[in-house]
Amino acid sequence: DVIAPAPLVVIDNKELLDVVRYEKKKVVYKGKQLLLNYCFGHRSSTLLFYPYGSVVNLINHSSRSPNAVLRWSTMPHYPGKNWITGDGLPIDELLRAQNMLGGGGLVLDIVATKHLLPNEEILLDYGPAWERAWEEHVRNWRPEPDAKWYTPAFVMDDVASKVRTEKEQVDHPYDEYLLTACHYRLANETAAAAKRRPAEGAAADGGGGGTTTVKWTPDK
């Protein structure tokens, strides 16, 4: 039986979730956005599928006792049903169709592989590659210096509802691990132009627009 549907947003290039930080035009940090942990993908593909249905992102991993699997939805009607029939749509057409809908269109189902008891936890097998990567992360992870003083960004959003000006940051700077940024979209910008733009974190969304993140730092 279907436990829950998982509508998907298609991300055409997994590199869009890369995080690169610069100081004085030098790369000081390379990493991945946390969102990557919630996406489905394959190491041989640039595509990512982000499920945004209710609670479907909260299903944990188990390679020993999974009780659910992912399958393309068998619902009779949903916008992207014809996108995956036969040979499916080429990637560029799939992205164009998704953008015409304003996002989404494809749907996965989370399907039970056994009879589930009341209050039984739903578990998926994320695959051996994910499990190896997680075990390596656990082995190598070390807390950052002064980690006991760490304040998550979402807490800072609550306690500092107003962004500090450059002048205020001279006397009261943000911690080094926090990034304040300006997000803006150029509606008529082409994907090629977005990629050429030399701003930090520049990315193209495949739909003729672009989103750029630029770090704010007070002048010394």
mmCIF file of the C-alpha atoms, coordinates in Angstrom:
data_MODEL
# 
_entry.id   MODEL 
# 
loop_
_atom_site.group_PDB 
_atom_site.id 
_atom_site.type_symbol 
_atom_site.label_atom_id 
_atom_site.label_alt_id 
_atom_site.label_comp_id 
_atom_site.label_asym_id 
_atom_site.label_entity_id 
_atom_site.label_seq_id 
_atom_site.pdbx_PDB_ins_code 
_atom_site.Cartn_x 
_atom_site.Cartn_y 
_atom_site.Cartn_z 
_atom_site.occupancy 
_atom_site.B_iso_or_equiv 
_atom_site.pdbx_formal_charge 
_atom_site.auth_seq_id 
_atom_site.auth_comp_id 
_atom_site.auth_asym_id 
_atom_site.auth_atom_id 
_atom_site.pdbx_PDB_model_num 
ATOM 1   C CA . ASP A 1 1   ? 0.000  0.000  0.000   1.00 0.00 ? 1   ASP A CA 1 
ATOM 2   C CA . VAL A 1 2   ? 1.040  3.588  -0.570  1.00 0.00 ? 2   VAL A CA 1 
ATOM 3   C CA . ILE A 1 3   ? 2.178  5.228  2.659   1.00 0.00 ? 3   ILE A CA 1 
ATOM 4   C CA . ALA A 1 4   ? 2.497  8.735  1.256   1.00 0.00 ? 4   ALA A CA 1 
ATOM 5   C CA . PRO A 1 5   ? 3.021  10.527 -2.062  1.00 0.00 ? 5   PRO A CA 1 
ATOM 6   C CA . ALA A 1 6   ? 6.218  12.518 -2.537  1.00 0.00 ? 6   ALA A CA 1 
ATOM 7   C CA . PRO A 1 7   ? 5.865  15.338 -5.087  1.00 0.00 ? 7   PRO A CA 1 
ATOM 8   C CA . LEU A 1 8   ? 9.238  16.265 -6.595  1.00 0.00 ? 8   LEU A CA 1 
ATOM 9   C CA . VAL A 1 9   ? 11.084 19.355 -7.698  1.00 0.00 ? 9   VAL A CA 1 
ATOM 10  C CA . VAL A 1 10  ? 13.706 18.531 -10.324 1.00 0.00 ? 10  VAL A CA 1 
ATOM 11  C CA . ILE A 1 11  ? 17.103 20.185 -9.826  1.00 0.00 ? 11  ILE A CA 1 
ATOM 12  C CA . ASP A 1 12  ? 18.910 19.899 -13.145 1.00 0.00 ? 12  ASP A CA 1 
ATOM 13  C CA . ASN A 1 13  ? 22.474 20.254 -11.841 1.00 0.00 ? 13  ASN A CA 1 
ATOM 14  C CA . LYS A 1 14  ? 23.605 19.026 -8.433  1.00 0.00 ? 14  LYS A CA 1 
ATOM 15  C CA . GLU A 1 15  ? 26.430 21.599 -8.499  1.00 0.00 ? 15  GLU A CA 1 
ATOM 16  C CA . LEU A 1 16  ? 23.769 24.236 -7.786  1.00 0.00 ? 16  LEU A CA 1 
ATOM 17  C CA . LEU A 1 17  ? 23.887 22.994 -4.194  1.00 0.00 ? 17  LEU A CA 1 
ATOM 18  C CA . ASP A 1 18  ? 27.642 23.594 -3.881  1.00 0.00 ? 18  ASP A CA 1 
ATOM 19  C CA . VAL A 1 19  ? 28.732 26.190 -1.328  1.00 0.00 ? 19  VAL A CA 1 
ATOM 20  C CA . VAL A 1 20  ? 31.928 28.118 -2.049  1.00 0.00 ? 20  VAL A CA 1 
ATOM 21  C CA . ARG A 1 21  ? 33.230 30.936 0.135   1.00 0.00 ? 21  ARG A CA 1 
ATOM 22  C CA . TYR A 1 22  ? 35.829 33.449 -0.871  1.00 0.00 ? 22  TYR A CA 1 
ATOM 23  C CA . GLU A 1 23  ? 38.024 35.787 1.124   1.00 0.00 ? 23  GLU A CA 1 
ATOM 24  C CA . LYS A 1 24  ? 40.120 38.269 -0.841  1.00 0.00 ? 24  LYS A CA 1 
ATOM 25  C CA . LYS A 1 25  ? 39.248 36.376 -4.033  1.00 0.00 ? 25  LYS A CA 1 
ATOM 26  C CA . LYS A 1 26  ? 40.625 33.105 -2.629  1.00 0.00 ? 26  LYS A CA 1 
ATOM 27  C CA . VAL A 1 27  ? 38.513 30.030 -1.966  1.00 0.00 ? 27  VAL A CA 1 
ATOM 28  C CA . VAL A 1 28  ? 38.501 29.353 1.780   1.00 0.00 ? 28  VAL A CA 1 
ATOM 29  C CA . TYR A 1 29  ? 35.683 26.817 1.965   1.00 0.00 ? 29  TYR A CA 1 
ATOM 30  C CA . LYS A 1 30  ? 33.990 24.278 -0.299  1.00 0.00 ? 30  LYS A CA 1 
ATOM 31  C CA . GLY A 1 31  ? 31.014 22.244 0.785   1.00 0.00 ? 31  GLY A CA 1 
ATOM 32  C CA . LYS A 1 32  ? 27.421 21.293 0.078   1.00 0.00 ? 32  LYS A CA 1 
ATOM 33  C CA . GLN A 1 33  ? 24.119 22.823 1.097   1.00 0.00 ? 33  GLN A CA 1 
ATOM 34  C CA . LEU A 1 34  ? 22.200 20.873 3.719   1.00 0.00 ? 34  LEU A CA 1 
ATOM 35  C CA . LEU A 1 35  ? 19.352 20.514 1.224   1.00 0.00 ? 35  LEU A CA 1 
ATOM 36  C CA . LEU A 1 36  ? 21.424 17.863 -0.599  1.00 0.00 ? 36  LEU A CA 1 
ATOM 37  C CA . ASN A 1 37  ? 20.767 15.440 2.295   1.00 0.00 ? 37  ASN A CA 1 
ATOM 38  C CA . TYR A 1 38  ? 17.059 15.481 1.432   1.00 0.00 ? 38  TYR A CA 1 
ATOM 39  C CA . CYS A 1 39  ? 17.381 14.896 -2.324  1.00 0.00 ? 39  CYS A CA 1 
ATOM 40  C CA . PHE A 1 40  ? 17.259 11.708 -4.370  1.00 0.00 ? 40  PHE A CA 1 
ATOM 41  C CA . GLY A 1 41  ? 19.937 11.277 -7.019  1.00 0.00 ? 41  GLY A CA 1 
ATOM 42  C CA . HIS A 1 42  ? 22.484 9.019  -8.659  1.00 0.00 ? 42  HIS A CA 1 
ATOM 43  C CA . ARG A 1 43  ? 26.254 9.451  -8.714  1.00 0.00 ? 43  ARG A CA 1 
ATOM 44  C CA . SER A 1 44  ? 26.277 9.074  -12.525 1.00 0.00 ? 44  SER A CA 1 
ATOM 45  C CA . SER A 1 45  ? 23.640 11.761 -13.080 1.00 0.00 ? 45  SER A CA 1 
ATOM 46  C CA . THR A 1 46  ? 23.584 15.520 -12.594 1.00 0.00 ? 46  THR A CA 1 
ATOM 47  C CA . LEU A 1 47  ? 19.861 15.421 -11.768 1.00 0.00 ? 47  LEU A CA 1 
ATOM 48  C CA . LEU A 1 48  ? 18.447 15.654 -8.260  1.00 0.00 ? 48  LEU A CA 1 
ATOM 49  C CA . PHE A 1 49  ? 14.862 15.107 -7.137  1.00 0.00 ? 49  PHE A CA 1 
ATOM 50  C CA . TYR A 1 50  ? 13.789 17.059 -4.063  1.00 0.00 ? 50  TYR A CA 1 
ATOM 51  C CA . PRO A 1 51  ? 10.633 15.646 -2.377  1.00 0.00 ? 51  PRO A CA 1 
ATOM 52  C CA . TYR A 1 52  ? 8.513  18.310 -0.730  1.00 0.00 ? 52  TYR A CA 1 
ATOM 53  C CA . GLY A 1 53  ? 5.475  16.378 0.492   1.00 0.00 ? 53  GLY A CA 1 
ATOM 54  C CA . SER A 1 54  ? 4.384  16.411 4.117   1.00 0.00 ? 54  SER A CA 1 
ATOM 55  C CA . VAL A 1 55  ? 6.842  14.513 6.427   1.00 0.00 ? 55  VAL A CA 1 
ATOM 56  C CA . VAL A 1 56  ? 8.359  12.508 3.544   1.00 0.00 ? 56  VAL A CA 1 
ATOM 57  C CA . ASN A 1 57  ? 11.733 14.141 4.246   1.00 0.00 ? 57  ASN A CA 1 
ATOM 58  C CA . LEU A 1 58  ? 11.712 12.737 7.772   1.00 0.00 ? 58  LEU A CA 1 
ATOM 59  C CA . ILE A 1 59  ? 11.958 9.048  6.837   1.00 0.00 ? 59  ILE A CA 1 
ATOM 60  C CA . ASN A 1 60  ? 15.178 7.552  8.196   1.00 0.00 ? 60  ASN A CA 1 
ATOM 61  C CA . HIS A 1 61  ? 17.592 5.021  6.698   1.00 0.00 ? 61  HIS A CA 1 
ATOM 62  C CA . SER A 1 62  ? 17.941 1.334  7.464   1.00 0.00 ? 62  SER A CA 1 
ATOM 63  C CA . SER A 1 63  ? 19.766 -1.228 5.348   1.00 0.00 ? 63  SER A CA 1 
ATOM 64  C CA . ARG A 1 64  ? 18.911 -4.029 7.793   1.00 0.00 ? 64  ARG A CA 1 
ATOM 65  C CA . SER A 1 65  ? 15.181 -3.662 8.217   1.00 0.00 ? 65  SER A CA 1 
ATOM 66  C CA . PRO A 1 66  ? 13.649 -1.296 5.641   1.00 0.00 ? 66  PRO A CA 1 
ATOM 67  C CA . ASN A 1 67  ? 9.891  -1.550 5.363   1.00 0.00 ? 67  ASN A CA 1 
ATOM 68  C CA . ALA A 1 68  ? 9.236  0.825  2.463   1.00 0.00 ? 68  ALA A CA 1 
ATOM 69  C CA . VAL A 1 69  ? 10.479 1.552  -1.062  1.00 0.00 ? 69  VAL A CA 1 
ATOM 70  C CA . LEU A 1 70  ? 10.232 4.383  -3.586  1.00 0.00 ? 70  LEU A CA 1 
ATOM 71  C CA . ARG A 1 71  ? 8.262  3.897  -6.816  1.00 0.00 ? 71  ARG A CA 1 
ATOM 72  C CA . TRP A 1 72  ? 6.898  6.187  -9.495  1.00 0.00 ? 72  TRP A CA 1 
ATOM 73  C CA . SER A 1 73  ? 3.380  7.135  -8.509  1.00 0.00 ? 73  SER A CA 1 
ATOM 74  C CA . THR A 1 74  ? 0.532  5.053  -9.871  1.00 0.00 ? 74  THR A CA 1 
ATOM 75  C CA . MET A 1 75  ? -2.042 7.796  -9.287  1.00 0.00 ? 75  MET A CA 1 
ATOM 76  C CA . PRO A 1 76  ? -4.265 8.029  -12.372 1.00 0.00 ? 76  PRO A CA 1 
ATOM 77  C CA . HIS A 1 77  ? -3.834 11.773 -12.834 1.00 0.00 ? 77  HIS A CA 1 
ATOM 78  C CA . TYR A 1 78  ? -1.012 14.155 -11.946 1.00 0.00 ? 78  TYR A CA 1 
ATOM 79  C CA . PRO A 1 79  ? 0.780  16.763 -14.087 1.00 0.00 ? 79  PRO A CA 1 
ATOM 80  C CA . GLY A 1 80  ? 3.984  14.848 -14.788 1.00 0.00 ? 80  GLY A CA 1 
ATOM 81  C CA . LYS A 1 81  ? 2.549  11.364 -15.321 1.00 0.00 ? 81  LYS A CA 1 
ATOM 82  C CA . ASN A 1 82  ? 3.203  11.445 -19.087 1.00 0.00 ? 82  ASN A CA 1 
ATOM 83  C CA . TRP A 1 83  ? 6.759  12.744 -18.588 1.00 0.00 ? 83  TRP A CA 1 
ATOM 84  C CA . ILE A 1 84  ? 8.019  9.291  -17.521 1.00 0.00 ? 84  ILE A CA 1 
ATOM 85  C CA . THR A 1 85  ? 6.064  7.021  -19.851 1.00 0.00 ? 85  THR A CA 1 
ATOM 86  C CA . GLY A 1 86  ? 7.858  5.316  -22.740 1.00 0.00 ? 86  GLY A CA 1 
ATOM 87  C CA . ASP A 1 87  ? 11.319 6.816  -23.153 1.00 0.00 ? 87  ASP A CA 1 
ATOM 88  C CA . GLY A 1 88  ? 10.357 9.817  -21.012 1.00 0.00 ? 88  GLY A CA 1 
ATOM 89  C CA . LEU A 1 89  ? 11.134 13.458 -21.743 1.00 0.00 ? 89  LEU A CA 1 
ATOM 90  C CA . PRO A 1 90  ? 14.614 14.792 -22.486 1.00 0.00 ? 90  PRO A CA 1 
ATOM 91  C CA . ILE A 1 91  ? 15.972 16.747 -19.527 1.00 0.00 ? 91  ILE A CA 1 
ATOM 92  C CA . ASP A 1 92  ? 15.584 20.166 -21.149 1.00 0.00 ? 92  ASP A CA 1 
ATOM 93  C CA . GLU A 1 93  ? 11.932 19.470 -22.018 1.00 0.00 ? 93  GLU A CA 1 
ATOM 94  C CA . LEU A 1 94  ? 11.270 18.092 -18.532 1.00 0.00 ? 94  LEU A CA 1 
ATOM 95  C CA . LEU A 1 95  ? 12.658 21.259 -16.934 1.00 0.00 ? 95  LEU A CA 1 
ATOM 96  C CA . ARG A 1 96  ? 10.670 23.440 -19.319 1.00 0.00 ? 96  ARG A CA 1 
ATOM 97  C CA . ALA A 1 97  ? 7.466  21.574 -18.473 1.00 0.00 ? 97  ALA A CA 1 
ATOM 98  C CA . GLN A 1 98  ? 8.218  21.879 -14.747 1.00 0.00 ? 98  GLN A CA 1 
ATOM 99  C CA . ASN A 1 99  ? 8.826  25.628 -15.032 1.00 0.00 ? 99  ASN A CA 1 
ATOM 100 C CA . MET A 1 100 ? 5.536  26.077 -16.889 1.00 0.00 ? 100 MET A CA 1 
ATOM 101 C CA . LEU A 1 101 ? 3.808  24.540 -13.869 1.00 0.00 ? 101 LEU A CA 1 
ATOM 102 C CA . GLY A 1 102 ? 5.697  26.821 -11.499 1.00 0.00 ? 102 GLY A CA 1 
ATOM 103 C CA . GLY A 1 103 ? 7.657  23.833 -10.139 1.00 0.00 ? 103 GLY A CA 1 
ATOM 104 C CA . GLY A 1 104 ? 6.874  20.205 -9.429  1.00 0.00 ? 104 GLY A CA 1 
ATOM 105 C CA . GLY A 1 105 ? 4.979  17.789 -11.642 1.00 0.00 ? 105 GLY A CA 1 
ATOM 106 C CA . LEU A 1 106 ? 6.682  14.450 -10.945 1.00 0.00 ? 106 LEU A CA 1 
ATOM 107 C CA . VAL A 1 107 ? 5.535  12.285 -8.028  1.00 0.00 ? 107 VAL A CA 1 
ATOM 108 C CA . LEU A 1 108 ? 7.065  9.306  -6.234  1.00 0.00 ? 108 LEU A CA 1 
ATOM 109 C CA . ASP A 1 109 ? 5.112  7.024  -3.930  1.00 0.00 ? 109 ASP A CA 1 
ATOM 110 C CA . ILE A 1 110 ? 6.498  5.668  -0.671  1.00 0.00 ? 110 ILE A CA 1 
ATOM 111 C CA . VAL A 1 111 ? 5.163  2.109  -0.666  1.00 0.00 ? 111 VAL A CA 1 
ATOM 112 C CA . ALA A 1 112 ? 5.092  -0.338 2.242   1.00 0.00 ? 112 ALA A CA 1 
ATOM 113 C CA . THR A 1 113 ? 6.839  -3.678 1.664   1.00 0.00 ? 113 THR A CA 1 
ATOM 114 C CA . LYS A 1 114 ? 5.171  -5.354 4.639   1.00 0.00 ? 114 LYS A CA 1 
ATOM 115 C CA . HIS A 1 115 ? 2.242  -4.979 6.956   1.00 0.00 ? 115 HIS A CA 1 
ATOM 116 C CA . LEU A 1 116 ? 2.966  -2.016 9.225   1.00 0.00 ? 116 LEU A CA 1 
ATOM 117 C CA . LEU A 1 117 ? 1.978  -2.045 12.860  1.00 0.00 ? 117 LEU A CA 1 
ATOM 118 C CA . PRO A 1 118 ? 0.594  1.038  14.654  1.00 0.00 ? 118 PRO A CA 1 
ATOM 119 C CA . ASN A 1 119 ? 3.423  3.448  15.606  1.00 0.00 ? 119 ASN A CA 1 
ATOM 120 C CA . GLU A 1 120 ? 5.993  1.432  13.609  1.00 0.00 ? 120 GLU A CA 1 
ATOM 121 C CA . GLU A 1 121 ? 8.707  3.667  12.185  1.00 0.00 ? 121 GLU A CA 1 
ATOM 122 C CA . ILE A 1 122 ? 8.863  3.960  8.398   1.00 0.00 ? 122 ILE A CA 1 
ATOM 123 C CA . LEU A 1 123 ? 12.380 3.149  7.104   1.00 0.00 ? 123 LEU A CA 1 
ATOM 124 C CA . LEU A 1 124 ? 13.946 3.371  3.643   1.00 0.00 ? 124 LEU A CA 1 
ATOM 125 C CA . ASP A 1 125 ? 17.208 1.859  2.443   1.00 0.00 ? 125 ASP A CA 1 
ATOM 126 C CA . TYR A 1 126 ? 19.181 4.857  1.123   1.00 0.00 ? 126 TYR A CA 1 
ATOM 127 C CA . GLY A 1 127 ? 21.685 2.521  -0.537  1.00 0.00 ? 127 GLY A CA 1 
ATOM 128 C CA . PRO A 1 128 ? 25.262 1.381  0.206   1.00 0.00 ? 128 PRO A CA 1 
ATOM 129 C CA . ALA A 1 129 ? 26.912 4.515  -1.249  1.00 0.00 ? 129 ALA A CA 1 
ATOM 130 C CA . TRP A 1 130 ? 24.988 6.761  1.155   1.00 0.00 ? 130 TRP A CA 1 
ATOM 131 C CA . GLU A 1 131 ? 25.741 4.436  4.090   1.00 0.00 ? 131 GLU A CA 1 
ATOM 132 C CA . ARG A 1 132 ? 29.486 4.441  3.337   1.00 0.00 ? 132 ARG A CA 1 
ATOM 133 C CA . ALA A 1 133 ? 29.506 8.232  3.034   1.00 0.00 ? 133 ALA A CA 1 
ATOM 134 C CA . TRP A 1 134 ? 27.670 8.582  6.348   1.00 0.00 ? 134 TRP A CA 1 
ATOM 135 C CA . GLU A 1 135 ? 30.049 6.220  8.151   1.00 0.00 ? 135 GLU A CA 1 
ATOM 136 C CA . GLU A 1 136 ? 33.025 8.160  6.781   1.00 0.00 ? 136 GLU A CA 1 
ATOM 137 C CA . HIS A 1 137 ? 31.455 11.423 7.954   1.00 0.00 ? 137 HIS A CA 1 
ATOM 138 C CA . VAL A 1 138 ? 30.935 10.030 11.464  1.00 0.00 ? 138 VAL A CA 1 
ATOM 139 C CA . ARG A 1 139 ? 34.556 8.811  11.613  1.00 0.00 ? 139 ARG A CA 1 
ATOM 140 C CA . ASN A 1 140 ? 36.068 12.085 10.435  1.00 0.00 ? 140 ASN A CA 1 
ATOM 141 C CA . TRP A 1 141 ? 33.775 14.690 11.953  1.00 0.00 ? 141 TRP A CA 1 
ATOM 142 C CA . ARG A 1 142 ? 35.292 16.946 14.578  1.00 0.00 ? 142 ARG A CA 1 
ATOM 143 C CA . PRO A 1 143 ? 33.613 19.903 16.274  1.00 0.00 ? 143 PRO A CA 1 
ATOM 144 C CA . GLU A 1 144 ? 34.787 23.330 15.213  1.00 0.00 ? 144 GLU A CA 1 
ATOM 145 C CA . PRO A 1 145 ? 36.908 25.342 17.655  1.00 0.00 ? 145 PRO A CA 1 
ATOM 146 C CA . ASP A 1 146 ? 34.708 27.216 20.151  1.00 0.00 ? 146 ASP A CA 1 
ATOM 147 C CA . ALA A 1 147 ? 31.759 25.044 19.085  1.00 0.00 ? 147 ALA A CA 1 
ATOM 148 C CA . LYS A 1 148 ? 30.187 25.469 22.523  1.00 0.00 ? 148 LYS A CA 1 
ATOM 149 C CA . TRP A 1 149 ? 29.497 29.098 21.596  1.00 0.00 ? 149 TRP A CA 1 
ATOM 150 C CA . TYR A 1 150 ? 27.833 28.130 18.321  1.00 0.00 ? 150 TYR A CA 1 
ATOM 151 C CA . THR A 1 151 ? 24.408 29.629 17.614  1.00 0.00 ? 151 THR A CA 1 
ATOM 152 C CA . PRO A 1 152 ? 22.410 28.172 14.693  1.00 0.00 ? 152 PRO A CA 1 
ATOM 153 C CA . ALA A 1 153 ? 21.394 30.575 11.933  1.00 0.00 ? 153 ALA A CA 1 
ATOM 154 C CA . PHE A 1 154 ? 17.671 29.964 12.574  1.00 0.00 ? 154 PHE A CA 1 
ATOM 155 C CA . VAL A 1 155 ? 18.145 31.164 16.170  1.00 0.00 ? 155 VAL A CA 1 
ATOM 156 C CA . MET A 1 156 ? 19.949 34.266 14.914  1.00 0.00 ? 156 MET A CA 1 
ATOM 157 C CA . ASP A 1 157 ? 16.995 34.901 12.592  1.00 0.00 ? 157 ASP A CA 1 
ATOM 158 C CA . ASP A 1 158 ? 14.745 34.994 15.670  1.00 0.00 ? 158 ASP A CA 1 
ATOM 159 C CA . VAL A 1 159 ? 16.940 37.062 17.988  1.00 0.00 ? 159 VAL A CA 1 
ATOM 160 C CA . ALA A 1 160 ? 18.295 39.424 15.332  1.00 0.00 ? 160 ALA A CA 1 
ATOM 161 C CA . SER A 1 161 ? 15.297 40.161 13.153  1.00 0.00 ? 161 SER A CA 1 
ATOM 162 C CA . LYS A 1 162 ? 16.997 43.243 11.670  1.00 0.00 ? 162 LYS A CA 1 
ATOM 163 C CA . VAL A 1 163 ? 20.120 42.802 9.581   1.00 0.00 ? 163 VAL A CA 1 
ATOM 164 C CA . ARG A 1 164 ? 23.035 44.792 11.019  1.00 0.00 ? 164 ARG A CA 1 
ATOM 165 C CA . THR A 1 165 ? 24.365 47.572 8.825   1.00 0.00 ? 165 THR A CA 1 
ATOM 166 C CA . GLU A 1 166 ? 28.009 47.636 7.769   1.00 0.00 ? 166 GLU A CA 1 
ATOM 167 C CA . LYS A 1 167 ? 28.641 50.368 10.363  1.00 0.00 ? 167 LYS A CA 1 
ATOM 168 C CA . GLU A 1 168 ? 27.013 48.283 13.122  1.00 0.00 ? 168 GLU A CA 1 
ATOM 169 C CA . GLN A 1 169 ? 29.063 45.247 12.132  1.00 0.00 ? 169 GLN A CA 1 
ATOM 170 C CA . VAL A 1 170 ? 32.315 47.123 12.802  1.00 0.00 ? 170 VAL A CA 1 
ATOM 171 C CA . ASP A 1 171 ? 31.520 47.168 16.535  1.00 0.00 ? 171 ASP A CA 1 
ATOM 172 C CA . HIS A 1 172 ? 29.216 44.132 16.614  1.00 0.00 ? 172 HIS A CA 1 
ATOM 173 C CA . PRO A 1 173 ? 30.317 41.742 13.843  1.00 0.00 ? 173 PRO A CA 1 
ATOM 174 C CA . TYR A 1 174 ? 28.548 38.502 13.100  1.00 0.00 ? 174 TYR A CA 1 
ATOM 175 C CA . ASP A 1 175 ? 30.341 35.286 14.066  1.00 0.00 ? 175 ASP A CA 1 
ATOM 176 C CA . GLU A 1 176 ? 32.627 33.844 11.396  1.00 0.00 ? 176 GLU A CA 1 
ATOM 177 C CA . TYR A 1 177 ? 30.354 30.856 10.805  1.00 0.00 ? 177 TYR A CA 1 
ATOM 178 C CA . LEU A 1 178 ? 27.345 33.045 9.917   1.00 0.00 ? 178 LEU A CA 1 
ATOM 179 C CA . LEU A 1 179 ? 26.806 34.326 6.401   1.00 0.00 ? 179 LEU A CA 1 
ATOM 180 C CA . THR A 1 180 ? 24.520 37.266 5.743   1.00 0.00 ? 180 THR A CA 1 
ATOM 181 C CA . ALA A 1 181 ? 23.594 37.490 2.099   1.00 0.00 ? 181 ALA A CA 1 
ATOM 182 C CA . CYS A 1 182 ? 21.445 39.304 -0.416  1.00 0.00 ? 182 CYS A CA 1 
ATOM 183 C CA . HIS A 1 183 ? 19.380 37.074 -2.700  1.00 0.00 ? 183 HIS A CA 1 
ATOM 184 C CA . TYR A 1 184 ? 18.085 38.633 -5.878  1.00 0.00 ? 184 TYR A CA 1 
ATOM 185 C CA . ARG A 1 185 ? 16.689 37.381 -9.163  1.00 0.00 ? 185 ARG A CA 1 
ATOM 186 C CA . LEU A 1 186 ? 17.240 38.782 -12.636 1.00 0.00 ? 186 LEU A CA 1 
ATOM 187 C CA . ALA A 1 187 ? 14.057 37.702 -14.411 1.00 0.00 ? 187 ALA A CA 1 
ATOM 188 C CA . ASN A 1 188 ? 15.298 38.204 -17.970 1.00 0.00 ? 188 ASN A CA 1 
ATOM 189 C CA . GLU A 1 189 ? 18.805 36.865 -17.495 1.00 0.00 ? 189 GLU A CA 1 
ATOM 190 C CA . THR A 1 190 ? 19.790 33.841 -19.567 1.00 0.00 ? 190 THR A CA 1 
ATOM 191 C CA . ALA A 1 191 ? 21.336 30.764 -17.998 1.00 0.00 ? 191 ALA A CA 1 
ATOM 192 C CA . ALA A 1 192 ? 24.588 31.415 -19.885 1.00 0.00 ? 192 ALA A CA 1 
ATOM 193 C CA . ALA A 1 193 ? 24.758 34.996 -18.612 1.00 0.00 ? 193 ALA A CA 1 
ATOM 194 C CA . ALA A 1 194 ? 24.131 33.850 -15.046 1.00 0.00 ? 194 ALA A CA 1 
ATOM 195 C CA . LYS A 1 195 ? 27.028 31.405 -15.259 1.00 0.00 ? 195 LYS A CA 1 
ATOM 196 C CA . ARG A 1 196 ? 29.344 34.138 -16.582 1.00 0.00 ? 196 ARG A CA 1 
ATOM 197 C CA . ARG A 1 197 ? 28.413 36.574 -13.817 1.00 0.00 ? 197 ARG A CA 1 
ATOM 198 C CA . PRO A 1 198 ? 31.454 36.683 -11.454 1.00 0.00 ? 198 PRO A CA 1 
ATOM 199 C CA . ALA A 1 199 ? 29.482 36.867 -8.222  1.00 0.00 ? 199 ALA A CA 1 
ATOM 200 C CA . GLU A 1 200 ? 29.906 34.482 -5.310  1.00 0.00 ? 200 GLU A CA 1 
ATOM 201 C CA . GLY A 1 201 ? 27.494 31.577 -5.470  1.00 0.00 ? 201 GLY A CA 1 
ATOM 202 C CA . ALA A 1 202 ? 26.138 32.463 -8.917  1.00 0.00 ? 202 ALA A CA 1 
ATOM 203 C CA . ALA A 1 203 ? 23.725 29.846 -10.227 1.00 0.00 ? 203 ALA A CA 1 
ATOM 204 C CA . ALA A 1 204 ? 21.359 29.388 -13.119 1.00 0.00 ? 204 ALA A CA 1 
ATOM 205 C CA . ASP A 1 205 ? 17.929 27.878 -12.609 1.00 0.00 ? 205 ASP A CA 1 
ATOM 206 C CA . GLY A 1 206 ? 17.421 26.637 -16.162 1.00 0.00 ? 206 GLY A CA 1 
ATOM 207 C CA . GLY A 1 207 ? 14.312 28.769 -16.623 1.00 0.00 ? 207 GLY A CA 1 
ATOM 208 C CA . GLY A 1 208 ? 15.817 31.996 -17.907 1.00 0.00 ? 208 GLY A CA 1 
ATOM 209 C CA . GLY A 1 209 ? 16.421 33.434 -14.462 1.00 0.00 ? 209 GLY A CA 1 
ATOM 210 C CA . GLY A 1 210 ? 19.282 33.523 -12.031 1.00 0.00 ? 210 GLY A CA 1 
ATOM 211 C CA . THR A 1 211 ? 19.843 33.732 -8.310  1.00 0.00 ? 211 THR A CA 1 
ATOM 212 C CA . THR A 1 212 ? 22.975 35.155 -6.764  1.00 0.00 ? 212 THR A CA 1 
ATOM 213 C CA . THR A 1 213 ? 24.270 35.177 -3.209  1.00 0.00 ? 213 THR A CA 1 
ATOM 214 C CA . VAL A 1 214 ? 26.727 37.935 -2.347  1.00 0.00 ? 214 VAL A CA 1 
ATOM 215 C CA . LYS A 1 215 ? 28.397 38.109 1.041   1.00 0.00 ? 215 LYS A CA 1 
ATOM 216 C CA . TRP A 1 216 ? 28.108 41.395 2.916   1.00 0.00 ? 216 TRP A CA 1 
ATOM 217 C CA . THR A 1 217 ? 31.276 42.454 4.739   1.00 0.00 ? 217 THR A CA 1 
ATOM 218 C CA . PRO A 1 218 ? 32.033 45.797 6.398   1.00 0.00 ? 218 PRO A CA 1 
ATOM 219 C CA . ASP A 1 219 ? 34.848 47.799 4.844   1.00 0.00 ? 219 ASP A CA 1 
ATOM 220 C CA . LYS A 1 220 ? 37.949 47.961 6.981   1.00 0.00 ? 220 LYS A CA 1 
# 
